Amino acid sequence: MNETAGSGSGGSERVTSKSPDARISTELALRRTGMAFQRTRLAADSTLMSVIRTSLSLIGFGFTIYQVFQKAHEANLLKGSAAPRTFGEALVFLGIGMLVVGIGYHVAFMNGLRREREQMKRDGLVHAESQFPLSMTLVVALLLLVVGVLAITDMLLGAGPLG
């Protein structure tokens, strides 16, 4: 259903190429604004993907460095491996911290975007017919956060499914 959103626009007739120019112009503006919201949502997902990529690298490298030096120490190849293992732990903590901040920023931004969109819908400035679905990028970020917490738990306590 392609209805105009403004209550003073004369009803809920479908706008077509045969509609008056002013109605066509208004309809196109409403649709462009709606598409701009979708582009902004996708840009926020893209930003979160960048955070995920960096966090994954930090967590992965940190856990790998920790494990390599831990195994080398257990095999008596190294006398002291505390510094590299601490560096590995620091990388994992940094990755987890970055991920937590990125998720928090993403959720706050998306909530603000949804509120703005709903207000514009109430004001008749945008149709807002399509839904803002759950961000699969956010789901992946949350899963990576769980993996990061499991990794640091294994590193610090020696307990967990990753050891």
C-alpha positions as CSV (number, residue, x, y, z in Angstrom):
1,M,0.0,0.0,0.0
2,N,1.6,3.3,-1.1
3,E,-0.3,5.9,0.8
4,T,0.8,9.4,1.4
5,A,1.7,10.0,5.0
6,G,0.5,13.6,5.4
7,S,-3.1,13.9,6.8
8,G,-3.6,17.2,4.9
9,S,-2.8,15.7,1.5
10,G,-6.3,14.8,0.6
11,G,-6.8,11.1,1.4
12,S,-5.2,7.8,1.0
13,E,-5.2,7.3,-2.7
14,R,-2.3,5.6,-4.3
15,V,0.1,8.0,-5.9
16,T,0.9,7.2,-9.5
17,S,2.4,9.0,-12.5
18,K,-1.1,10.4,-13.2
19,S,-1.3,12.1,-9.8
20,P,-0.7,15.8,-9.5
21,D,3.0,16.9,-9.6
22,A,2.9,18.1,-6.0
23,R,1.7,14.7,-4.7
24,I,4.3,12.9,-6.7
25,S,7.0,15.1,-5.4
26,T,5.9,14.6,-1.8
27,E,5.6,10.8,-2.3
28,L,9.1,10.7,-3.7
29,A,10.5,12.7,-0.9
30,L,8.9,10.4,1.7
31,R,10.4,7.4,0.0
32,R,13.8,8.9,-0.3
33,T,13.7,9.7,3.4
34,G,12.7,6.1,4.2
35,M,15.5,4.7,2.1
36,A,17.9,7.1,3.9
37,F,17.0,5.5,7.2
38,Q,17.7,2.0,5.7
39,R,21.1,3.2,4.4
40,T,21.9,4.6,7.8
41,R,21.0,1.3,9.5
42,L,23.2,-0.6,7.0
43,A,26.1,1.9,7.7
44,A,25.8,1.2,11.4
45,D,26.0,-2.5,10.7
46,S,29.0,-2.0,8.6
47,T,30.7,0.0,11.4
48,L,29.9,-2.9,13.9
49,M,31.4,-5.3,11.4
50,S,34.7,-3.3,11.5
51,V,34.6,-3.5,15.3
52,I,34.0,-7.3,15.0
53,R,36.9,-7.7,12.6
54,T,39.3,-5.9,14.8
55,S,38.1,-7.6,18.0
56,L,38.3,-11.0,16.4
57,S,41.9,-10.3,15.4
58,L,42.9,-9.2,18.9
59,I,41.2,-12.1,20.7
60,G,42.5,-14.6,18.2
61,F,46.1,-13.3,18.3
62,G,46.0,-12.9,22.0
63,F,44.8,-16.4,22.6
64,T,47.2,-17.9,20.1
65,I,50.2,-16.1,21.6
66,Y,49.2,-17.2,25.1
67,Q,48.7,-20.9,24.0
68,V,52.0,-21.1,22.1
69,F,54.0,-19.8,25.0
70,Q,52.0,-21.8,27.5
71,K,52.7,-25.1,25.6
72,A,56.4,-24.2,25.1
73,H,56.7,-23.6,28.9
74,E,54.9,-26.9,29.6
75,A,57.3,-28.7,27.3
76,N,60.3,-27.2,29.1
77,L,61.4,-25.3,26.0
78,L,61.2,-22.0,27.8
79,K,62.2,-21.2,31.4
80,G,60.0,-18.1,31.7
81,S,57.0,-17.3,29.6
82,A,55.1,-14.9,31.9
83,A,55.6,-11.8,29.8
84,P,54.4,-13.2,26.5
85,R,51.4,-14.9,28.2
86,T,50.5,-11.6,29.9
87,F,50.7,-9.8,26.5
88,G,48.4,-12.5,25.1
89,E,45.9,-11.9,28.0
90,A,46.1,-8.1,27.4
91,L,45.3,-8.6,23.7
92,V,42.2,-10.7,24.6
93,F,41.1,-8.1,27.2
94,L,41.5,-5.4,24.7
95,G,39.5,-7.3,22.1
96,I,36.7,-8.0,24.6
97,G,36.7,-4.3,25.7
98,M,36.5,-3.0,22.2
99,L,33.7,-5.4,21.4
100,V,31.7,-4.3,24.5
101,V,32.1,-0.6,23.6
102,G,31.2,-1.3,19.9
103,I,28.1,-3.3,20.9
104,G,27.0,-0.6,23.3
105,Y,27.5,2.2,20.7
106,H,25.6,0.2,18.1
107,V,22.6,-0.5,20.3
108,A,22.4,3.1,21.5
109,F,22.7,4.4,17.9
110,M,20.1,2.0,16.6
111,N,17.7,2.9,19.4
112,G,18.1,6.6,18.6
113,L,17.5,5.9,14.9
114,R,14.4,3.9,15.7
115,R,13.0,6.7,17.9
116,E,13.7,9.3,15.2
117,R,12.0,7.2,12.6
118,E,9.0,6.6,14.8
119,Q,8.7,10.3,15.5
120,M,8.9,11.1,11.8
121,K,6.3,8.5,11.1
122,R,3.9,10.1,13.7
123,D,4.6,13.5,12.1
124,G,3.7,12.1,8.7
125,L,7.2,12.8,7.3
126,V,8.0,9.2,6.3
127,H,6.0,6.1,5.6
128,A,8.1,3.7,7.7
129,E,6.3,0.7,6.2
130,S,9.3,-1.6,6.3
131,Q,10.6,-3.1,9.5
132,F,14.0,-2.6,11.2
133,P,14.9,-6.3,11.5
134,L,17.2,-7.6,14.2
135,S,20.8,-7.0,13.1
136,M,22.5,-10.2,12.3
137,T,25.8,-8.3,12.8
138,L,24.8,-7.6,16.4
139,V,24.1,-11.4,16.9
140,V,27.5,-12.2,15.5
141,A,29.1,-9.6,17.8
142,L,27.4,-11.1,20.8
143,L,28.5,-14.6,19.9
144,L,32.1,-13.3,19.5
145,L,31.8,-11.7,22.9
146,V,30.9,-15.1,24.4
147,V,33.9,-16.7,22.7
148,G,36.1,-13.9,24.0
149,V,34.9,-14.4,27.6
150,L,35.4,-18.1,27.3
151,A,38.9,-17.6,26.0
152,I,39.9,-15.2,28.8
153,T,38.3,-17.5,31.4
154,D,40.4,-20.4,30.1
155,M,43.6,-18.2,30.1
156,L,43.1,-16.9,33.7
157,L,41.5,-19.9,35.4
158,G,42.6,-22.8,33.3
159,A,39.0,-23.8,33.0
160,G,36.7,-23.8,30.1
161,P,36.0,-25.5,26.8
162,L,38.9,-23.8,24.9
163,G,41.7,-25.4,26.9
